[in-house]
Amino acid sequence: MTTTVPKIYSFPEFGSVAEAVADHIIAAQNHALFGDSDKKQDRSNSTGSAMTTNTTASSSNSASTTNIAGTPSNPANSSKKKKKEVVKRFKIGLSGGSLIQVLHEGLLKRDDVLWDRWDVYFADERLVPFESTESNYGKIKRKLFDQIPEGKGKPKVFPIDESLINDPQECADNYEKCLIRGFANKDSVKKPMFDLVLLGCAPDGHIASLFPNQPTLRENFAWVVPVEDAPVGPAKRITLTIPVICHAHRVTFVVEGQTKAPVIKTIMERPDKGLPSSIVNEGAAGRVSWFVDDDALHDVFVTKKRYKFLVDPPQK
């Protein structure tokens, strides 16, 4: 068994996983924006603040940043040299794969997602055109962001620079600079600290674009690294490194399907095998949660927990 046991929440069906993950995300959102209170906040009190945040943040973003929310108006009292109020943002890192469908099913029906207070980064990206079905950004844009109902605001989204997809090293360096602008800017920080990083886990054990037995697992300094020869899917990618993932306030895995059961068994029962998820379970000990369906835990010896909703679930 793993020496550091994460929280493992198991559900009988996909829909239950999506609903619980949505609650988990909104609880993380509320904690990041409003402090210890995980209760639903009044959107009417936060919308104006979010507009101010977008104005402040946009001045330091690169040309490659996609502001799905659009361009906010200038502050009315710009002539007065007052110290600008710092409005908190929810900084989330997303991976791709089946996780995107979970987000689609769980989040779009909620009315308490403060989309205009989100800064969305990517835990990894395949170096393909955004229109490709292999693009994490392209897929999540079409499946989630483009389907946010009118009037609910839009997140600020930070994709890779599409013009750099033929040069993995330059693309990784460019995305690291994007993270520096978003997390460090004028402060000296060793690593970005996401409020939440959401990851899947493939049957071969890779998370984000960190593959088992690859040199990228041993990277301790860079925030983002290139992948030149991924063993599955598009060969060229970029990915956040293990230290960056482990530095997040919360790291959450979302895994479903019986095809994942063998690798989950190895992750949980044989951490000595050094699979990426096992490394994260140890490195982010106490901040890791797993949301899985029962099929993914077939023949896996773990202690499952019952998920307790932290935010009022949506009305049905």
Helices and strands as residue ranges (DSSP letters): E 7-11, H 14-34, G 43-45, H 47-58, E 66-67, E 90-94, H 99-107, G 115-117, E 118-122, E 124-126, H 136-143, G 145-147, E 156-157, G 162-164, H 168-179, I 180-184, E 196-199, G 215-218, E 224-227, E 237-240, H 242-246, E 251-255, G 258-260, H 261-269, G 271-273, H 276-283, E 288-293, G 294-297
